[in-house]
Amino acid sequence: MRWRGGRESSNIEDRRGIGGRVAIGGGLGTIVILVIALLFGADPRQLLEQLPQQSSNPAGTARQTNPEEEELKRFVSVVLGSTEDVWKDIFQRMGQQYREPTLVLFNDQVDSACGVAGSAVGPFYCPGDEKLYLDFAFFRELESRFAAPGDFAEAYVIAHEVGHHVQNLLGTMDKVNAAQRRMSREQANQLSIRLELQADFLAGVWARYAQQKGILEPGDLEEALNAASAVGDDRLQRQAQGYVVPDSFTHGTSAQRIRWFRKGFDTGDIRQGDTFNTPAP
């Protein structure tokens, strides 16, 4: 991925080394984190276990960073800047204004408008404060646990969370949350799947524009597709327990995630990403 020299976003909030406030998140905010956290195979029980714990670093204590992490900070800043440019242009063509999200970098534990979350939840987006949350430890896990290495695999992760922000701005998240409150658990899971697949589609739309701007290198698209496959519900469940339970899926199978990311990349047309009115997404 040709990212060096790209415009860096100013919407980076670096909280690494700053302990989270000791609080127990509750209500809809915690539910949002629990649902979105499942994107990367996190066990919701791990989150709940971490809520009352202190961060490993006291509040206000600076954490030593290393050159590798500072390089990662520049990388995610450039990727976020690229998503800002793409979605600002798309929203303008729709006659709307794009409101840029903030990317919060943290380690161990973070306090968000959706509650307190530990690193175990993976990257997540909180609609309550319109912020994306990322611990760099997940990028290492992406390579070691999910066997999905590469800088464009990491860019896909960011673009997917930005996709949730786009859904929030367009009102899709509010509609889904309202509908889920009136449904059974199984029906609500089906809506969650469609929400996540649409975020994958939107990540693919961004990737298409990134390609047009000459950012992609040979093999980058394959890295993103591999990452999308690696976090499919069926693959995660098979790795964790040796079998799959389709009724418990919340994010879609590997094949579905690949298909919708690829559709976004191939079309570049946000109108083609209606996962909610597709009989079999």
JOWOPE-V392740 format. One record per residue. RES is the residue in one small letter. D_FIRST is the distance of its C-alpha to the first C-alpha in Angstrom with 2 decimals. Layout:
BEGIN
[[RES/D_FIRST] [RES/D_FIRST]]
END
This chain:
BEGIN
[[m/0.00] [r/3.81] [w/5.76] [r/8.64] [g/11.60] [g/11.03] [r/14.19] [e/15.01] [s/17.23] [s/20.77] [n/21.32] [i/20.58] [e/23.66] [d/23.57] [r/26.37] [r/25.47] [g/28.79] [i/30.88] [g/33.03] [g/33.33] [r/36.72] [v/38.91] [a/39.49] [i/39.57] [g/37.56] [g/39.56] [g/39.98] [l/37.42] [g/34.72] [t/34.84] [i/34.88] [v/31.70] [i/29.91] [l/31.50] [v/30.36] [i/26.75] [a/26.45] [l/27.23] [l/23.80] [f/22.65] [g/25.99] [a/27.73] [d/31.50] [p/33.15] [r/35.89] [q/33.57] [l/32.89] [l/36.60] [e/37.47] [q/35.23] [l/36.50] [p/39.59] [q/38.04] [q/37.43] [s/34.01] [s/33.86] [n/33.67] [p/36.53] [a/35.89] [g/35.12] [t/34.27] [a/31.16] [r/28.86] [q/27.57] [t/23.81] [n/21.96] [p/19.24] [e/16.76] [e/17.56] [e/17.49] [e/13.93] [l/13.19] [k/15.32] [r/13.44] [f/10.13] [v/12.15] [s/13.95] [v/11.17] [v/10.18] [l/13.97] [g/14.49] [s/12.37] [t/14.50] [e/17.51] [d/17.08] [v/16.68] [w/19.55] [k/21.72] [d/21.70] [i/22.43] [f/25.18] [q/26.71] [r/27.07] [m/28.80] [g/31.10] [q/29.89] [q/28.38] [y/25.22] [r/25.89] [e/22.89] [p/22.70] [t/22.47] [l/20.19] [v/22.47] [l/21.38] [f/24.15] [n/25.31] [d/28.04] [q/29.56] [v/29.24] [d/31.68] [s/30.67] [a/32.79] [c/32.52] [g/34.01] [v/33.15] [a/30.42] [g/29.46] [s/26.15] [a/27.33] [v/26.66] [g/22.87] [p/20.85] [f/23.10] [y/23.95] [c/27.47] [p/28.99] [g/31.83] [d/29.93] [e/26.83] [k/24.57] [l/21.69] [y/22.31] [l/19.98] [d/20.93] [f/18.22] [a/20.41] [f/19.10] [f/15.63] [r/17.71] [e/19.80] [l/17.00] [e/16.43] [s/20.14] [r/22.05] [f/19.96] [a/18.34] [a/14.96] [p/12.55] [g/8.80] [d/6.57] [f/6.25] [a/9.94] [e/10.52] [a/9.19] [y/11.58] [v/14.29] [i/14.21] [a/14.15] [h/17.04] [e/19.05] [v/18.59] [g/19.90] [h/22.97] [h/23.40] [v/23.46] [q/26.05] [n/28.00] [l/28.18] [l/29.33] [g/31.97] [t/30.76] [m/30.72] [d/34.27] [k/35.55] [v/34.16] [n/35.57] [a/38.90] [a/39.13] [q/38.29] [r/41.21] [r/43.55] [m/42.26] [s/42.74] [r/40.08] [e/39.14] [q/38.87] [a/36.83] [n/34.38] [q/33.97] [l/33.09] [s/30.56] [i/28.89] [r/28.76] [l/27.39] [e/24.51] [l/23.77] [q/23.73] [a/21.19] [d/18.98] [f/19.76] [l/18.88] [a/15.45] [g/15.10] [v/16.46] [w/13.84] [a/11.05] [r/13.16] [y/13.36] [a/9.66] [q/9.67] [q/12.77] [k/11.44] [g/9.05] [i/5.81] [l/4.99] [e/5.23] [p/8.40] [g/8.90] [d/6.48] [l/9.70] [e/11.78] [e/10.26] [a/11.18] [l/14.43] [n/15.26] [a/14.99] [a/17.16] [s/19.55] [a/19.79] [v/21.22] [g/23.71] [d/27.24] [d/28.71] [r/26.35] [l/26.71] [q/30.47] [r/30.85] [q/29.13] [a/31.21] [q/34.58] [g/34.56] [y/35.28] [v/34.12] [v/36.04] [p/34.82] [d/37.08] [s/35.19] [f/31.73] [t/30.19] [h/26.59] [g/26.80] [t/26.40] [s/23.28] [a/24.16] [q/24.65] [r/21.39] [i/19.48] [r/21.78] [w/21.40] [f/17.63] [r/17.72] [k/20.52] [g/18.72] [f/15.80] [d/18.46] [t/20.82] [g/19.06] [d/22.63] [i/23.52] [r/27.03] [q/26.04] [g/25.12] [d/28.69] [t/28.62] [f/31.99] [n/34.06] [t/32.69] [p/35.34] [a/33.07] [p/29.52]]
END
